[in-house]
Amino acid sequence: MAKINTQYSHPNPACPDVRTMDRDLSHIENGLSRTYSQGEETPSELQQAIAMETRGRAESQRSSLTGQGSARLWRLIMSLRVWATRHLHPQDQRPDTFLEHFRGAELKEVSSQESNAQSNMDGQEPDGERREKDTIVVDPSGNMYYRWLIVIALPIFYNWCLLICRACFDELQSEHLILWLVLDYSADILYGLDVLVRVRTGFLEQGLMVRDAKRLWQHYTKTLHFKLDVLSLLPTDLAYFKLGVNYPELRFNRLLKLTRLFEFFDRTETRTSYPNVFRIGNLVFYILVIIHWNACIYFAISKFIGFGTDSWVYPNISNPEYGRLSRKYIYSLYWSTLTLTTIGETPPPVKDGEYLFVVIDFLVGVLIFATIVGNVGSMITNMNASRAEFQAKIDSVKQYMQYRKVTKDLETRVIRWFDYLWANRKTVDEKEVLRSLPDKLKAEIAINVHLDTLKKVRIFQDCEAGLLVELVLKLRPAVFSPGDYICKKGDIGREMYIIKEGKLAVVADDGVTQFVVLSDGSYFGEISILNIKGSKSGNRRTANIRSIGYSDLFCLSKADLMEALTEYPNAKRALEEKGRQVLIKDNLMDEDLAKAGPDPQDLEEKVEHLGSSLDTLQTRFARLLAEYNATQMRVKQRLSQLESQVKLCGGSPLPDEEPPEPEPKQQ
């Protein structure tokens, strides 16, 4: 606009006025288009454009031609029309070239998809974008993926348990042939669907989920799971047409899918609330499967050698008692259990192959026995770890009280306090449990647990969210027994308390007369830790508060509050002002003392803080000085070594050369 004012000072302003207003109108139009293209269009910007036009017209000469005014008005109308059209039909956002340098391939694809989807709202989408939009990617950490693991675990469990059994026991295969064929090919269908799920299972790259179908396929084909999946789906059962359908061992390649079952077990162990119980059940499952396979192999060896040929193999099936299918399997399972548990009491082997099989079974049985003892022992230890740790604390406290000859009444109160903690599961040290988590997750858990409690305190109700997060992380739980004094009148207030559960009584000095009862959500002591200037009570407690029963409180110390407020000076002033209003309302504010000079205690605290800061600086300076001296000493040693080497090299005359003549001394 300064340019317009400068041109108005010329003698002939008509033509410059038209050109200048044209430029202004073009600036308005371009500004509106740029503003909208960046996704920041608002009615206020339209008002600004109209105001610019109005100011331009006010500053222009009132003696402009009528045609020129009509042209300017028409140009303004056209610019408003363009703005309205773009507002109703948004266009693609102009990409930020600076941000494009820092975007990965995935972010570029996502942004391009969003822009193309926005530009094709009328339904006319390109085929490539439609295919990209229809791509379904399964998150391996989501619930859908876990539910699919449950589904695919069923056919894997079916194949591992029944294929070996059908291959060894002929009656089981022949009597239920239709059922097995239906179950087999249903399992094959699920295997094929699992391959499709694996192809669409995303993976993380630089912390982002890869959703490109081509990259997902390349990633899947490079893994061992792809090879096992292909082998497990080979149509080996086509040999049924030549050998017959009573050869289920042709489908043993389906057993290669076992890794999927292990993945299901791992996911379930991390998701369940009872991991120790699941581990015990998982161990029992493994043992039963091994015993089942060993029983089937024993029956197959007996069939190969011949039933009843010796005392070790399965008895002759011509005997009706041993010819039933149930007796065959139960007898084999019994023999397998006795052998693998190293109990013995089975018929001794006769042939060399029988001896070898029994030796292998004994070795496997010893391994199973050691695994059972070790795993069950560690599980029981883990299950009782918290109780053992808590009991150790009780024992140490008991020993200390006996050593110091504490009275029986006090000893009973201490033991009851420990019993209350254990019965109500309040023995967990929250800081110790959450220590392994990052600060962000630790803060979110603390907010989820304590933020609602902290918001009940009236002086914190309008504080910044960042300050509340800082204070939430500093809350400490405290449990008081019946009859315990939380604070007494005249005590120095170093903490404030928020009642989470229980009842507290404000009592007289005699400890019996109750003035008021505080319940869940109440709080006290917030004024004393603020150390408000002019308070008649100072930082002293003004009441006796006693626990009626067992009470759970949250404690916030003065040091923690002041440490948090150092980063929020505005919040500190607001809290002090709220505290002053509370004191004035309760007639506990001394106006004369509040208007006096600075509090000596504040000055002392500042001096102490400066002293501690000075000590820290002195320590750092001393460390830097020591490092400087050490570096200087090393440099001097290096220079002396170099000088000695130079002297050695320069002192020995070179062959076939005359020694240099001494230069004349200069006066």
C-alpha positions in Angstrom: 0.0 0.0 0.0 3.0 2.3 0.5 3.6 2.0 -3.2 0.1 3.2 -4.0 0.5 6.2 -1.7 3.8 7.1 -3.4 2.2 7.0 -6.8 -0.7 9.2 -5.7 1.8 12.1 -5.2 2.4 12.3 -8.9 0.6 14.9 -10.9 -1.2 12.5 -13.2 -2.5 9.7 -11.0 -5.2 8.2 -13.3 -3.2 5.6 -15.1 -1.0 4.6 -12.2 -4.2 4.3 -10.1 -5.7 1.8 -12.6 -2.5 -0.2 -12.8 -2.0 -0.2 -9.1 -5.5 -1.3 -8.3 -5.2 -4.0 -10.9 -2.2 -5.3 -9.2 -3.9 -5.1 -5.8 -6.8 -7.0 -7.1 -4.5 -9.6 -8.7 -2.7 -9.8 -5.3 -6.0 -10.4 -3.6 -6.9 -13.1 -6.1 -3.5 -14.8 -5.9 -3.5 -14.5 -2.1 -6.9 -16.1 -1.9 -5.8 -18.9 -4.2 -2.6 -19.5 -2.3 -4.4 -19.4 1.0 -6.9 -21.9 -0.1 -4.3 -24.1 -1.7 -2.6 -24.4 1.6 -5.7 -25.6 3.3 -6.1 -22.5 5.5 -9.1 -20.8 4.0 -11.5 -19.2 6.5 -14.2 -16.5 6.4 -11.8 -14.1 8.2 -9.5 -14.3 5.2 -12.3 -13.3 2.9 -13.0 -10.4 5.2 -9.4 -9.4 5.0 -9.5 -9.5 1.2 -12.6 -7.3 1.2 -10.9 -4.9 3.7 -7.9 -4.6 1.5 -10.0 -3.8 -1.5 -12.0 -1.3 0.6 -8.8 0.4 1.8 -7.5 0.5 -1.7 -10.6 2.1 -3.0 -10.6 4.6 -0.1 -7.1 5.6 -0.7 -7.6 5.9 -4.4 -8.6 9.2 -5.9 -12.4 9.9 -5.8 -12.1 11.3 -9.3 -11.5 8.0 -11.0 -13.4 7.3 -14.2 -16.7 5.4 -14.0 -15.4 2.7 -16.3 -12.4 2.2 -14.2 -14.5 1.8 -11.1 -16.7 -0.7 -12.9 -13.7 -2.7 -13.9 -12.4 -2.8 -10.4 -15.8 -3.9 -9.1 -16.0 -6.6 -11.7 -12.5 -7.8 -10.8 -13.5 -8.0 -7.1 -16.6 -9.9 -7.9 -14.6 -12.4 -10.1 -12.1 -12.9 -7.3 -14.9 -13.6 -4.8 -16.4 -16.0 -7.2 -13.1 -17.8 -7.6 -12.7 -18.1 -3.8 -16.3 -19.4 -3.5 -15.7 -22.0 -6.2 -12.5 -23.2 -4.6 -14.2 -23.3 -1.2 -17.0 -25.6 -2.6 -14.7 -27.7 -4.7 -11.3 -28.1 -2.9 -8.3 -28.9 -5.0 -5.1 -30.8 -4.3 -2.9 -29.3 -1.7 0.4 -27.9 -2.9 3.1 -30.2 -1.7 5.8 -28.8 0.6 9.1 -29.4 -1.1 11.0 -29.0 2.1 9.1 -31.7 3.8 9.3 -34.0 0.8 13.0 -34.4 1.5 12.4 -35.9 4.9 9.5 -38.2 3.9 10.0 -41.8 3.3 8.5 -43.9 0.5 5.5 -45.0 2.7 4.6 -41.4 3.7 4.8 -40.3 0.1 2.5 -43.1 -1.0 0.1 -42.3 1.8 0.1 -38.6 0.9 -0.4 -39.3 -2.7 -3.3 -41.7 -1.9 -4.9 -39.1 0.2 -4.5 -36.4 -2.4 -5.8 -38.6 -5.2 -8.7 -39.8 -3.1 -9.6 -36.2 -2.4 -9.3 -35.1 -6.0 -11.5 -38.1 -7.2 -14.4 -37.6 -4.9 -16.8 -37.8 -7.9 -16.1 -41.6 -8.1 -13.9 -41.6 -11.2 -10.8 -43.2 -9.6 -7.9 -44.7 -11.6 -7.6 -48.4 -11.6 -4.2 -48.3 -10.0 -5.5 -46.2 -7.1 -8.5 -48.4 -6.7 -6.3 -51.4 -6.4 -4.0 -49.6 -3.9 -7.1 -48.6 -1.9 -8.5 -52.1 -1.9 -5.2 -53.6 -0.5 -5.9 -55.2 2.9 -2.9 -55.5 5.3 -3.1 -57.5 8.5 -1.4 -55.9 11.5 0.6 -58.7 13.3 0.0 -57.1 16.7 -3.7 -56.7 16.2 -6.6 -58.8 17.5 -7.6 -60.0 14.0 -4.2 -61.6 13.5 -4.4 -63.3 16.9 -7.9 -64.7 16.1 -6.6 -66.1 12.9 -3.8 -67.8 14.8 -6.5 -69.5 16.9 -8.2 -70.7 13.7 -5.1 -72.0 12.0 -3.9 -73.7 15.2 -6.9 -76.1 15.0 -5.9 -77.9 11.7 -2.3 -78.0 12.8 -3.2 -79.6 16.1 -5.5 -82.0 14.2 -2.7 -83.1 11.8 -0.2 -83.6 14.5 -2.4 -85.7 16.7 -4.4 -87.8 14.2 -2.2 -88.3 11.2 0.3 -90.5 13.0 -2.6 -92.3 14.8 -4.4 -93.1 11.5 -1.2 -94.2 9.9 -0.5 -96.8 12.6 -4.0 -98.0 13.5 -5.6 -99.3 10.3 -9.1 -99.6 11.8 -9.2 -96.0 12.7 -8.5 -95.0 9.1 -10.8 -97.4 7.4 -13.9 -97.1 9.6 -14.2 -93.3 9.4 -12.8 -92.6 5.9 -15.3 -90.0 4.8 -14.9 -88.0 8.0 -11.1 -88.0 7.6 -11.3 -86.9 4.0 -13.6 -84.0 4.9 -11.4 -82.9 7.8 -8.2 -83.3 5.7 -9.3 -81.1 2.9 -10.9 -78.6 5.2 -7.5 -78.3 6.9 -5.9 -77.8 3.4 -8.3 -75.0 2.7 -7.3 -73.3 6.0 -3.6 -73.8 5.1 -4.2 -72.1 1.8 -6.0 -69.2 3.5 -3.1 -68.9 5.9 -0.7 -68.4 3.0 -2.9 -65.5 1.8 -2.9 -64.1 5.4 0.9 -64.3 5.5 1.2 -62.5 2.1 -1.0 -59.7 3.5 0.7 -59.5 6.9 2.5 -56.2 7.4 5.9 -55.7 8.9 7.6 -52.7 10.4 10.3 -50.8 8.6 11.8 -47.8 10.4 8.9 -47.9 12.8 6.2 -47.7 10.1 3.9 -50.5 8.9 4.7 -51.5 5.3 1.5 -51.7 3.3 2.8 -52.1 -0.3 1.6 -55.5 -1.7 4.7 -56.0 -3.8 7.0 -55.4 -0.9 4.9 -57.6 1.4 5.2 -60.5 -1.1 9.0 -60.0 -1.5 9.4 -60.0 2.3 7.3 -63.2 2.7 9.1 -65.1 0.0 12.5 -64.5 1.6 11.5 -66.1 4.9 11.7 -69.7 5.9 8.0 -69.7 6.6 7.3 -69.4 2.8 9.3 -72.5 2.1 7.6 -74.5 4.8 4.2 -73.3 3.7 4.9 -74.4 0.1 6.1 -77.8 1.2 3.1 -78.3 3.5 0.7 -77.6 0.6 2.3 -79.9 -1.9 -0.4 -82.3 -3.2 1.3 -85.5 -2.1 -2.1 -87.1 -1.5 -2.5 -87.4 -5.2 -0.8 -90.7 -4.7 -4.2 -91.9 -3.4 -5.2 -92.6 -7.0 -2.4 -95.2 -7.2 -2.0 -96.5 -3.7 -5.4 -96.0 -2.3 -6.9 -93.8 0.4 -5.7 -95.9 3.3 -2.3 -94.3 3.4 -2.6 -91.1 5.5 1.2 -91.0 5.9 1.3 -89.4 2.5 0.1 -86.3 4.1 2.9 -86.0 6.6 4.2 -82.9 4.9 1.3 -81.1 6.6 3.2 -81.4 9.8 5.7 -78.7 8.6 3.2 -76.0 9.6 4.3 -76.5 13.3 5.9 -73.0 13.5 2.5 -71.5 13.3 1.4 -73.4 16.4 4.4 -72.2 18.3 3.6 -68.6 17.3 0.1 -69.0 18.6 1.5 -70.3 22.0 3.9 -67.3 22.2 1.1 -64.8 21.5 -1.2 -66.4 24.0 1.5 -66.4 26.7 2.0 -62.6 26.3 -1.7 -61.9 26.2 -3.0 -64.1 29.1 -3.3 -62.7 32.6 -2.2 -66.1 34.0 1.1 -66.8 32.2 2.3 -69.4 34.8 -0.8 -71.5 34.5 -0.5 -71.3 30.7 3.1 -72.4 30.8 2.2 -75.4 32.9 -0.6 -76.3 30.5 1.6 -75.9 27.5 4.3 -78.1 29.0 1.7 -80.8 29.8 0.5 -80.6 26.2 4.0 -81.1 24.8 4.5 -84.2 27.0 1.1 -85.7 26.0 1.9 -85.2 22.3 5.3 -86.9 22.7 3.8 -89.8 24.7 1.0 -90.1 22.0 3.6 -90.3 19.2 5.7 -92.8 21.0 2.7 -95.0 21.6 1.8 -95.0 17.9 5.4 -95.7 16.9 5.5 -98.6 19.4 2.4 -100.1 17.8 3.8 -99.6 14.3 7.1 -101.4 15.3 5.0 -104.2 16.9 3.0 -104.6 13.6 6.3 -104.6 11.6 7.9 -107.3 13.8 4.7 -109.2 14.2 2.1 -109.1 17.0 2.7 -111.7 19.8 6.1 -112.9 18.3 7.8 -112.1 21.6 7.1 -110.7 25.0 8.1 -107.1 24.1 5.7 -106.4 21.2 2.0 -105.9 21.3 0.1 -109.2 22.1 -1.5 -111.2 19.3 -4.6 -109.4 18.0 -6.3 -112.7 17.2 -7.2 -112.7 20.9 -10.5 -110.8 21.1 -9.4 -109.0 24.2 -6.4 -107.4 22.3 -8.2 -107.0 19.0 -10.3 -104.0 19.9 -9.1 -100.6 18.7 -9.5 -98.9 22.1 -7.4 -101.7 23.7 -4.7 -101.3 21.1 -4.3 -97.6 21.7 -4.7 -97.7 25.5 -2.1 -100.5 25.8 0.3 -98.7 23.6 -0.2 -95.4 25.5 0.3 -97.2 28.8 3.6 -98.7 27.6 4.7 -95.4 26.3 3.9 -93.6 29.5 5.8 -96.2 31.6 8.8 -96.0 29.4 9.1 -92.2 29.0 8.6 -91.5 32.6 11.4 -94.0 33.4 9.2 -96.0 35.7 10.0 -99.3 33.9 8.0 -102.4 34.7 7.6 -103.2 31.0 8.5 -106.4 29.3 12.2 -106.4 28.4 13.2 -106.2 24.7 14.3 -109.3 22.8 15.6 -108.2 19.4 18.3 -105.7 18.6 15.8 -103.2 17.1 13.7 -103.4 20.2 16.7 -102.7 22.4 17.6 -99.7 20.3 14.1 -98.3 20.4 13.9 -98.7 24.2 17.3 -97.0 24.7 16.1 -94.0 22.6 12.9 -94.0 24.6 14.8 -94.0 27.9 17.0 -91.1 26.8 13.9 -89.1 25.7 12.2 -90.0 29.0 15.2 -88.7 31.0 15.1 -85.5 29.1 11.3 -85.2 29.6 11.7 -85.8 33.3 14.4 -83.2 33.7 12.3 -80.7 31.7 9.3 -81.3 33.9 11.2 -80.9 37.1 13.0 -77.8 36.0 10.0 -76.0 34.4 7.6 -76.8 37.2 10.1 -75.8 39.8 10.8 -72.4 38.1 7.1 -71.8 37.6 6.3 -72.5 41.2 9.2 -70.2 42.2 7.9 -67.4 39.9 4.3 -67.8 41.2 5.5 -67.4 44.8 8.2 -64.8 44.1 6.1 -61.9 45.3 5.0 -63.7 48.5 8.5 -64.8 49.3 9.9 -61.3 48.9 7.1 -59.9 51.0 7.6 -62.5 53.7 11.3 -61.7 53.8 10.5 -58.1 54.6 8.1 -59.2 57.4 10.7 -61.5 58.9 13.4 -58.8 58.8 11.0 -56.3 60.6 10.1 -59.0 63.2 13.7 -59.7 63.9 14.4 -56.0 64.3 11.5 -55.5 66.7 12.6 -58.5 68.8 16.1 -57.2 68.9 15.0 -53.8 70.0 12.5 -55.2 72.4 9.5 -53.4 70.9 6.3 -53.6 72.9 3.8 -56.3 72.0 1.1 -53.8 71.2 3.2 -52.0 68.6 4.5 -55.3 67.2 0.9 -56.4 66.7 0.0 -53.2 64.9 3.0 -53.6 62.6 2.0 -57.2 61.7 -1.6 -56.2 61.1 -0.4 -53.4 58.8 1.6 -56.0 56.8 -1.4 -58.3 56.7 -3.6 -55.5 55.4 -1.1 -54.8 52.6 -1.0 -58.4 51.5 -4.7 -59.0 51.8 -5.5 -55.9 49.6 -2.6 -56.4 47.2 -0.9 -53.2 48.1 2.6 -54.7 48.3 3.7 -53.7 44.8 6.3 -51.0 44.5 4.9 -49.0 41.6 8.2 -47.3 40.7 10.1 -50.6 40.7 7.5 -52.3 38.5 7.3 -49.4 36.0 11.1 -48.8 36.0 11.7 -50.7 32.8 9.1 -48.7 30.8 10.0 -45.6 28.8 9.1 -42.2 30.4 6.2 -41.7 27.9 4.4 -45.0 28.8 5.2 -44.5 32.5 3.5 -41.1 32.4 0.5 -42.4 30.5 0.0 -45.2 33.1 0.4 -42.7 36.0 -2.1 -40.3 34.3 -4.6 -43.2 33.8 -4.3 -44.2 37.5 -3.9 -40.9 39.4 -5.0 -38.0 37.2 -8.7 -38.1 38.3 -7.6 -38.1 41.9 -5.3 -35.1 41.4 -8.0 -33.1 39.6 -10.2 -33.2 42.8 -7.8 -30.8 44.5 -9.3 -27.4 43.8 -6.0 -25.5 43.5 -5.0 -27.9 40.7 -8.2 -27.8 38.8 -7.2 -25.1 36.3 -3.5 -26.0 36.0 -1.7 -26.8 32.8 -1.8 -30.3 31.6 2.0 -30.5 31.6 2.1 -29.6 35.3 -0.5 -32.1 36.2 1.5 -34.8 34.4 4.6 -33.8 36.3 2.7 -33.9 39.6 1.1 -37.3 38.8 4.5 -38.8 38.3 5.5 -37.6 41.8 2.5 -38.9 43.8 3.5 -41.6 46.3 1.0 -44.0 47.9 0.8 -44.2 51.7 -1.2 -46.6 53.9 -2.1 -45.7 57.5 -3.4 -48.0 60.2 -6.3 -47.4 62.5 -5.5 -44.7 65.0 -2.4 -43.4 63.2 -2.0 -39.6 63.1 -1.4 -38.3 59.6 -0.5 -34.9 61.0 -0.8 -33.0 64.2 -1.4 -29.3 65.0 1.8 -27.4 64.9 3.8 -29.8 62.7 5.7 -28.5 59.8 3.9 -29.2 56.6 6.1 -30.9 54.1 3.5 -32.9 52.3 -0.1 -32.7 51.1 -2.4 -35.7 51.1 -5.3 -36.9 48.9 -7.5 -39.6 50.2 -7.9 -42.5 47.8 -9.8 -44.9 50.1 -10.7 -44.8 53.8 -11.9 -42.3 56.3 -10.0 -39.7 58.3 -11.2 -37.6 61.3 -10.3 -34.1 62.3 -10.0 -34.4 66.0 -9.3 -32.2 69.0 -6.1 -32.2 71.0 -7.5 -35.0 73.2 -7.7 -37.3 70.2 -11.3 -38.3 70.9 -13.6 -35.4 69.9 -14.2 -35.4 66.2 -15.0 -32.2 64.3 -15.4 -33.6 60.8 -14.8 -36.8 58.9 -13.0 -36.8 55.6 -13.7 -39.5 53.0 -12.7 -40.6 49.5 -11.6 -37.7 47.3 -10.9 -35.3 50.2 -7.5 -33.6 50.5 -5.6 -31.5 53.0 -2.3 -29.8 53.5 -2.1 -28.1 50.1 -1.8 -24.6 51.6 1.1 -25.4 53.9 3.4 -26.7 51.1 2.8 -23.6 49.0 4.5 -21.5 51.7 2.3 -18.5 50.9 3.6 -15.2 52.2 1.3 -13.6 54.8 -0.3 -16.8 56.1 -0.9 -16.7 59.8 -0.1 -20.4 60.3 2.9 -20.2 58.0 3.9 -23.7 57.0 2.5 -25.3 60.2 -0.4 -27.7 60.4 -3.6 -26.2 61.9 -5.4 -29.4 62.8 -5.0 -33.0 64.0 -6.0 -35.6 61.5 -6.3 -39.2 62.5 -7.1 -42.3 60.5 -10.3 -44.1 61.7 -9.6 -47.4 59.9 -7.1 -48.4 57.3 -6.6 -45.5 54.9 -5.0 -45.3 51.5 -3.6 -41.9 50.7 -1.6 -40.2 48.0 1.3 -38.0 49.2 2.8 -35.1 47.3 5.9 -33.6 49.0 6.7 -29.9 49.0 10.1 -30.5 47.3 8.5 -32.4 44.4 5.9 -29.7 44.0 8.4 -26.9 43.9 10.6 -28.9 41.5 7.7 -29.2 39.1 6.7 -25.6 39.5 10.2 -24.3 38.5 9.4 -25.1 34.9 5.9 -23.5 35.1 6.3 -20.0 36.7 2.9 -18.9 35.6 1.2 -21.9 37.2 3.2 -21.2 40.4 1.8 -17.7 40.5 -1.7 -18.9 39.8 -1.4 -21.5 42.6 -0.2 -19.0 45.1 -3.0 -16.6 44.2 -5.6 -19.4 44.7 -4.0 -20.2 48.0 -4.2 -16.6 49.0 -7.9 -16.5 48.2 -8.5 -19.6 50.3 -6.6 -18.1 53.2 -8.6 -14.8 52.9 -11.8 -16.8 52.8 -10.9 -18.7 55.9 -9.6 -15.5 57.6 -6.0 -16.9 57.9 -4.3 -14.2 55.9 -2.3 -11.3 57.4 -2.4 -8.5 54.9 0.3 -6.5 56.7 2.7 -9.4 56.6 1.8 -10.1 53.0 2.7 -6.5 52.0 6.0 -6.6 53.9 9.3 -7.2 52.3 10.5 -10.5 50.9 10.3 -13.5 53.2 13.7 -14.3 54.9 13.1 -18.0 54.4 12.8 -17.4 50.6 16.0 -15.5 50.6 17.7 -18.3 52.6 16.4 -20.9 50.1 17.7 -18.8 47.2 21.1 -18.4 48.9 21.2 -22.2 49.5 20.3 -22.8 45.9 23.0 -20.5 44.7 25.5 -22.1 47.1 24.6 -25.6 45.7 24.9 -24.3 42.1 28.2 -22.7 42.9 29.5 -26.0 44.4 28.4 -27.8 41.2 30.2 -25.3 39.0 33.3 -25.6 41.1 33.2 -29.4 40.8 32.8 -29.1 37.0 35.6 -26.5 36.8 37.9 -28.7 38.8 37.1 -31.6 36.5 37.8 -29.5 33.4 41.0 -28.2 34.9 42.2 -31.7 35.6 41.4 -32.8 32.0 43.2 -29.7 30.7 46.3 -30.5 32.8 46.3 -34.1 31.7 46.0 -33.1 28.0 48.7 -30.6 28.4 51.0 -33.1 29.9 50.4 -35.6 27.1 51.1 -32.9 24.5 54.4 -32.0 26.2 55.4 -35.6 26.3 54.6 -36.0 22.6 56.6 -32.9 21.7 59.6 -34.1 23.7 59.5 -37.4 21.9 59.4 -35.7 18.5 62.3 -33.4 19.5 64.4 -36.4 20.5 63.6 -38.2 17.2 64.5 -35.1 15.2 67.8 -34.8 17.0 68.6 -38.5 16.4 67.9 -38.1 12.7 69.8 -34.8 12.3 72.8 -35.8 14.4 74.1 -38.6 12.1 75.8 -37.3 8.9 74.5 -38.7 5.6 77.1 -40.7 3.5 78.8 -39.2 0.5 78.1 -35.7 1.8 80.4 -33.2 3.3 79.3 -31.7 6.6 77.8 -28.3 6.2 80.0 -25.3 7.0 79.0 -23.4 10.0 77.2 -20.2 9.3 78.9 -16.9 10.4 77.5 -15.5 13.5 75.5 -12.4 13.2 76.4 -9.6 15.4 
